[in-house]
């Protein structure tokens, strides 16, 4: 483990610095971007359906 304590944090009694990988403590499969893309696409499709149904009923 490559963590170390900052000299300025010794007075506080805490301050362990972790690397990015250690802080995450897990894998990052990049699923979030796919959820955001699909969510945005579905919102656009739903908006288009509502807009078209409003235009056709008028």
N, CA, C and O atoms as a MOPAC input file, in Angstrom:
PM7 MOZYME 1SCF
protein

 N      0.85000 1    -1.16700 1     0.00000 1
 C      0.00000 1     0.00000 1     0.00000 1
 C      0.89400 1     1.22900 1     0.00000 1
 O      1.80200 1     1.33000 1     0.82500 1
 N      0.65400 1     2.16000 1    -0.90900 1
 C      1.50400 1     3.32800 1    -1.07200 1
 C      0.92200 1     4.56500 1    -0.40800 1
 O      1.06800 1     5.66800 1    -0.93400 1
 N      0.26600 1     4.40800 1     0.73500 1
 C     -0.29900 1     5.57500 1     1.40100 1
 C      0.72500 1     6.15200 1     2.36200 1
 O      1.58900 1     5.44100 1     2.87600 1
 N      0.61500 1     7.44200 1     2.59300 1
 C      1.51400 1     8.09800 1     3.52700 1
 C      0.79200 1     9.26300 1     4.19300 1
 O     -0.23200 1     9.73700 1     3.70100 1
 N      1.33400 1     9.71300 1     5.31000 1
 C      0.72300 1    10.80000 1     6.06100 1
 C      1.44400 1    12.09200 1     5.72400 1
 O      2.67400 1    12.14100 1     5.71500 1
 N      0.67300 1    13.14400 1     5.44400 1
 C      1.26000 1    14.45800 1     5.19100 1
 C      1.81400 1    15.02900 1     6.49500 1
 O      1.18700 1    14.87500 1     7.54200 1
 N      2.95900 1    15.67400 1     6.45400 1
 C      3.48400 1    16.28000 1     7.67400 1
 C      2.56900 1    17.34800 1     8.25100 1
 O      2.52300 1    17.52700 1     9.46800 1
 N      1.83800 1    18.06100 1     7.39800 1
 C      0.94400 1    19.10400 1     7.89500 1
 C     -0.29400 1    18.51600 1     8.55500 1
 O     -0.95100 1    19.19800 1     9.34100 1
 N     -0.62800 1    17.25900 1     8.25100 1
 C     -1.81200 1    16.62800 1     8.82100 1
 C     -1.51800 1    15.86400 1    10.10600 1
 O     -2.44200 1    15.35400 1    10.73900 1
 N     -0.27200 1    15.77600 1    10.49900 1
 C      0.06000 1    15.02300 1    11.71400 1
 C     -0.55800 1    15.67500 1    12.94300 1
 O     -0.90700 1    14.97800 1    13.89500 1
 N     -0.69900 1    16.99500 1    12.94200 1
 C     -1.29400 1    17.68800 1    14.07400 1
 C     -2.76700 1    17.32600 1    14.24100 1
 O     -3.27900 1    17.33100 1    15.36100 1
 N     -3.44200 1    17.01700 1    13.16100 1
 C     -4.86200 1    16.70800 1    13.21100 1
 C     -5.12000 1    15.27600 1    13.65700 1
 O     -6.21500 1    14.96400 1    14.12500 1
 N     -4.14600 1    14.41600 1    13.52100 1
 C     -4.34100 1    13.02500 1    13.90400 1
 C     -4.88600 1    12.16300 1    12.77500 1
 O     -5.10100 1    10.96600 1    12.96600 1
 N     -5.11000 1    12.73900 1    11.62200 1
 C     -5.55700 1    11.96600 1    10.46200 1
 C     -4.90800 1    12.55200 1     9.22200 1
 O     -4.11400 1    13.48600 1     9.33300 1
 N     -5.21200 1    12.05000 1     8.08700 1
 C     -4.67200 1    12.60000 1     6.85400 1
 C     -3.95000 1    11.57800 1     6.02100 1
 O     -2.93200 1    11.89100 1     5.40500 1
 N     -4.44400 1    10.37800 1     5.98600 1
 C     -3.84200 1     9.35500 1     5.14800 1
 C     -4.21700 1     9.64100 1     3.70700 1
 O     -5.39300 1     9.81200 1     3.38800 1
 N     -3.23100 1     9.69200 1     2.84700 1
 C     -3.48800 1     9.94400 1     1.43900 1
 C     -3.47600 1     8.62100 1     0.69600 1
 O     -2.53200 1     7.84000 1     0.81700 1
 N     -4.52000 1     8.37200 1    -0.06700 1
 C     -4.63600 1     7.14500 1    -0.84600 1
 C     -4.51800 1     7.48600 1    -2.32000 1
 O     -4.85800 1     8.58500 1    -2.75900 1
 N     -4.02900 1     6.51600 1    -3.06400 1
 C     -4.00700 1     6.69900 1    -4.51300 1
 C     -5.44500 1     6.61300 1    -5.02500 1
 O     -6.34700 1     6.20400 1    -4.29200 1
 N     -5.65300 1     6.99600 1    -6.27600 1
 C     -6.99500 1     6.96600 1    -6.85400 1
 C     -7.55800 1     5.55400 1    -6.84500 1
 O     -8.73200 1     5.35800 1    -6.53200 1
 N     -6.74800 1     4.58600 1    -7.17700 1
 C     -7.20300 1     3.20100 1    -7.22000 1
 C     -7.57200 1     2.69100 1    -5.83500 1
 O     -8.55700 1     1.97000 1    -5.67900 1
 N     -6.77600 1     3.06600 1    -4.81900 1
 C     -7.07400 1     2.63700 1    -3.45900 1
 C     -8.34500 1     3.30100 1    -2.93000 1
 O     -9.11900 1     2.66900 1    -2.21100 1
 N     -8.56200 1     4.54700 1    -3.27600 1
 C     -9.73600 1     5.26500 1    -2.78600 1
 C    -11.02000 1     4.72100 1    -3.40400 1
 O    -12.05400 1     4.68600 1    -2.73700 1
 N    -10.97200 1     4.30300 1    -4.64200 1
 C    -12.15800 1     3.75300 1    -5.29800 1
 C    -12.52500 1     2.39700 1    -4.71400 1
 O    -13.70300 1     2.07600 1    -4.56300 1
 N    -11.52800 1     1.61800 1    -4.39300 1
 C    -11.66500 1     0.24800 1    -3.87300 1
 C    -12.61800 1    -0.58600 1    -4.72400 1
 O    -13.46700 1    -1.30900 1    -4.20100 1
 N    -12.46900 1    -0.47900 1    -6.00900 1
 C    -13.27100 1    -1.27200 1    -6.91600 1
 C    -12.98800 1    -0.90400 1    -8.35800 1
 O    -12.23200 1     0.02700 1    -8.63900 1
 N    -13.58900 1    -1.62900 1    -9.25300 1
 C    -13.39500 1    -1.38800 1   -10.67600 1
 C    -14.33100 1    -0.28800 1   -11.14500 1
 O    -15.39600 1    -0.08200 1   -10.56400 1
 N    -13.93900 1     0.40900 1   -12.18300 1
 C    -14.78900 1     1.42400 1   -12.80400 1
 C    -15.08100 1     0.99500 1   -14.23900 1
 O    -14.29800 1     1.28700 1   -15.14300 1
 N    -16.19600 1     0.30700 1   -14.45400 1
 C    -16.48400 1    -0.24800 1   -15.77800 1
 C    -17.05700 1     0.74700 1   -16.78500 1
 O    -17.38500 1     0.34000 1   -17.89900 1
 N    -17.19000 1     2.00900 1   -16.45600 1
 C    -17.69800 1     3.04700 1   -17.35100 1
 C    -19.13300 1     2.78800 1   -17.78900 1
 O    -19.50500 1     3.11000 1   -18.91800 1
 N    -19.94000 1     2.20900 1   -16.90500 1
 C    -21.34300 1     1.94900 1   -17.21800 1
 C    -22.14000 1     3.24500 1   -17.18300 1
 O    -23.14800 1     3.37200 1   -17.87800 1
 N    -21.70100 1     4.19800 1   -16.38900 1
 C    -22.45100 1     5.44700 1   -16.21100 1
 C    -22.67800 1     6.16600 1   -17.52300 1
 O    -23.76800 1     6.68100 1   -17.77100 1
 N    -21.65300 1     6.20700 1   -18.37000 1
 C    -21.83500 1     6.93500 1   -19.63100 1
 C    -22.88300 1     6.28800 1   -20.51500 1
 O    -23.59400 1     6.98700 1   -21.23800 1
 N    -22.99700 1     4.95100 1   -20.47300 1
 C    -24.01000 1     4.27900 1   -21.27800 1
 C    -25.40700 1     4.53700 1   -20.71900 1
 O    -26.35800 1     4.70600 1   -21.48300 1
 N    -25.53700 1     4.57000 1   -19.39700 1
 C    -26.82000 1     4.87200 1   -18.77700 1
 C    -27.24600 1     6.29100 1   -19.14200 1
 O    -28.41200 1     6.52800 1   -19.45800 1
 N    -26.30700 1     7.23100 1   -19.10000 1
 C    -26.63400 1     8.60800 1   -19.45600 1
 C    -27.03000 1     8.74000 1   -20.92000 1
 O    -27.97700 1     9.46000 1   -21.23800 1
 N    -26.32500 1     8.06200 1   -21.81000 1
 C    -26.64000 1     8.13500 1   -23.24500 1
 C    -28.01200 1     7.54200 1   -23.51600 1
 O    -28.81600 1     8.14500 1   -24.22800 1
 N    -28.29300 1     6.36200 1   -22.95600 1
 C    -29.59600 1     5.72700 1   -23.18500 1
 C    -30.72000 1     6.53000 1   -22.54100 1
 O    -31.80300 1     6.64900 1   -23.11400 1
 N    -30.47500 1     7.07800 1   -21.36600 1
 C    -31.48900 1     7.90500 1   -20.71400 1
 C    -31.81100 1     9.14300 1   -21.52500 1
 O    -32.97900 1     9.49600 1   -21.69200 1
 N    -30.77600 1     9.80800 1   -22.03300 1
 C    -30.98100 1    10.99000 1   -22.85800 1
 C    -31.73100 1    10.63800 1   -24.13900 1
 O    -32.63300 1    11.36700 1   -24.55100 1
 N    -31.36600 1     9.53600 1   -24.76400 1
 C    -32.04400 1     9.11300 1   -25.99500 1
 C    -33.51800 1     8.82300 1   -25.72900 1
 O    -34.37800 1     9.19100 1   -26.52800 1
 N    -33.81300 1     8.16400 1   -24.60900 1
 C    -35.21000 1     7.85500 1   -24.29200 1
 C    -36.00900 1     9.12200 1   -23.98500 1
 O    -37.18200 1     9.21300 1   -24.34700 1
 N    -35.39700 1    10.08400 1   -23.33300 1
 C    -36.08700 1    11.35300 1   -23.05900 1
 C    -36.37800 1    12.08900 1   -24.36000 1
 O    -37.46300 1    12.64900 1   -24.52100 1
 N    -35.44000 1    12.09800 1   -25.27900 1
 C    -35.65300 1    12.75900 1   -26.57100 1
 C    -36.76300 1    12.06700 1   -27.34900 1
 O    -37.60400 1    12.73200 1   -27.95400 1
 N    -36.77100 1    10.74900 1   -27.33800 1
 C    -37.82400 1     9.99500 1   -28.03700 1
 C    -39.19000 1    10.26800 1   -27.39500 1
 O    -40.18000 1    10.48000 1   -28.09500 1
 N    -39.23600 1    10.26000 1   -26.05300 1
 C    -40.50400 1    10.53300 1   -25.36600 1
 C    -40.98800 1    11.94800 1   -25.65700 1
 O    -42.18000 1    12.16000 1   -25.88000 1
 N    -40.08200 1    12.90900 1   -25.65800 1
 C    -40.45700 1    14.29000 1   -25.97800 1
 C    -40.98900 1    14.38800 1   -27.40900 1
 O    -41.96400 1    15.09700 1   -27.66000 1
 N    -40.35900 1    13.68800 1   -28.33700 1
 C    -40.81700 1    13.71900 1   -29.73300 1
 C    -42.20800 1    13.10900 1   -29.86000 1
 O    -43.04000 1    13.60800 1   -30.61700 1
 N    -42.46200 1    12.03200 1   -29.12200 1
 C    -43.78400 1    11.40000 1   -29.16600 1
 C    -44.84600 1    12.34900 1   -28.61600 1
 O    -45.91400 1    12.50200 1   -29.20900 1
 N    -44.55200 1    12.98300 1   -27.48800 1
 C    -45.50900 1    13.92300 1   -26.90100 1
 C    -45.73300 1    15.10300 1   -27.83400 1
 O    -46.86900 1    15.53600 1   -28.02600 1
 N    -44.67100 1    15.61800 1   -28.40700 1
 C    -44.78600 1    16.75000 1   -29.32100 1
 C    -45.59600 1    16.38100 1   -30.56400 1
 O    -46.46900 1    17.14200 1   -30.98200 1
 N    -45.31300 1    15.22800 1   -31.15100 1
 C    -46.04900 1    14.79900 1   -32.34800 1
 C    -47.50600 1    14.50000 1   -32.03500 1
 O    -48.38600 1    14.82400 1   -32.83200 1
 N    -47.77200 1    13.89400 1   -30.90100 1
 C    -49.17000 1    13.60400 1   -30.55600 1
 C    -49.93700 1    14.88700 1   -30.29000 1
 O    -51.13500 1    14.95000 1   -30.56300 1
 N    -49.28300 1    15.90500 1   -29.76900 1
 C    -49.93700 1    17.20400 1   -29.58100 1
 C    -50.21000 1    17.88500 1   -30.88400 1
 O    -51.24700 1    18.53100 1   -31.03500 1
 N    -49.30700 1    17.76300 1   -31.83900 1
 C    -49.49200 1    18.37700 1   -33.14900 1
 C    -50.60000 1    17.68600 1   -33.94000 1
 O    -51.36800 1    18.33700 1   -34.64800 1
 N    -50.67300 1    16.37100 1   -33.81500 1
 C    -51.67900 1    15.61800 1   -34.57900 1
 C    -53.07800 1    15.79600 1   -34.00100 1
 O    -54.05400 1    15.69900 1   -34.74600 1
 N    -53.21100 1    16.05100 1   -32.71700 1
 C    -54.53100 1    16.19100 1   -32.12000 1
 C    -55.11100 1    17.60000 1   -32.32000 1
 O    -56.29400 1    17.83000 1   -32.07100 1
 N    -54.29300 1    18.51400 1   -32.76000 1
 C    -54.75900 1    19.89100 1   -32.93600 1
 C    -55.33500 1    20.11500 1   -34.31000 1
 O    -55.77400 1    21.22200 1   -34.62200 1

